[in-house]
Amino acid sequence: MFKDSQINVERITTKLLTLDDTPFHFSSGDSFPSIDIAYETWGEMNADKSNVILLSHALSGSHHACGYNPNLPESGVNWSAELHNGWWNDFMGPGKALDTEKFFIISANYLGGCYGSTGPASIDPETGKAYGSKFPHIAVSDQVQMQARLLDHLGIGVLHAAIGPSVGGLITLTFATVFPDRVKTVIPMACGMKTTVLNRLILFEQILAIENDPHFNGGDYYNGERPDYGLALARMISHKTFVHLDAIERRARQEVRQDSEVLEWYKVQDTFQSYMLHQGKKFVQRFDANTYLRIIDMWSRYDACAEAEADSVKELFDRCAKNDQKFLVFSIDSDFCFYPEEQAEIVAGLEGSEVNTMHITVHSDKGHDSFLLEPALYTPHIAYVLSS
């Protein structure tokens, strides 16, 4: 065990898998002869491989969900100290929501990512340079195909469960409907069936922020200055949808003040502005702008039926009913990112196909980020569904 910040956490090493047996075909029509997948695992897989849980991370998360991982050379400069402790440490481990004494848990960094999986910063073998602007557009179904190939490599046929929050919930939902015979229990958290017009506009604002950074250079910036200003601004635009405004007010009073800073003409005037500026500056130390663009573009175009090539919601969820899946769907009543009405739409579709469904609304003042911060509100329900 490794002791860090007075908390005992297991020291974890990222695994790197190169899939080169067959080309990887993107939904865009592009293909790569091989891809790398960075992933981590926790717990022990049983003899018949029936205790496996697939965990999908959120937009700017990583495959490092639990434990302490201070070193990931494949991520270059992005593996900052903020990432060393797992983002779901309070949810994973012995006796926790994802009990590592019962289950074998897998999480992979997304295709297009910046934490070890093949992404825009990876080297194109044909040119010897980073893919940059040449890296394809990505769909949620591409992430699902990548996950399926990882499971195939590990010899895992059917998952005990798939679980994911936020954008990870979109991937979880799509995995369950593209491969309904490969997962028994499905737990999408704070996500939706189809990206709303509001979210598409907010995501478009973030795309413009990055595109208009003077250092973006169309995505080919790896030999020069990074588009940090645009990426910081994009993060600031998104952050106010992830965190409830009351929580922003509380945090702004507690975190480091930067309100004496002058931008070029404007002087930062209050703790709220300095808090948001701090969030943007912190984010650019651990993320890549091209990866951010690929993931928010993927999110912006999400439609569960289209991703799974279903003609209707009924057809989509009839697959789940046919394979006797059960669902646990989480809403957060203060969520400004994926509103509770969006999960209600998922539940209505599931119930219309008579899928075994439980819908839990978490009452929280922390907004969308509740799924990161409040394990006590989720653990009893997750543990019950996973054990039943």
Protein Blocks (a to p, Z undefined) as FASTA:
>chain_A
ZZeehiacddddddddddfkbccddfkopacfbdcdddddedjddfkopacccddddfkl
cfblgcjdfbdfknommlcfklmpcfklmmgcehiablcklbccdddddehianhpacfk
bccfklopafklmpccddfklmmmmmmmmmmmnopabdfbdcdehjlmmmmmmmmmmmmm
lcfbdcdehiafbdcfklmmmmmmmmmmmmmpmklnnopamlmccdfklmmmmmmmmmmm
mpcfklmmmmmmmmccfklbcfklmccfbfklmmmmmmmmmmmmmccfklmmmmmmmmmm
gcfklmnopabfklmmmmmmmnopacdddddfkbckbgfklmmmmmmmmmmnopacdddd
dddfkbjmlmmmmmmlmmmmmmmmmmZZ
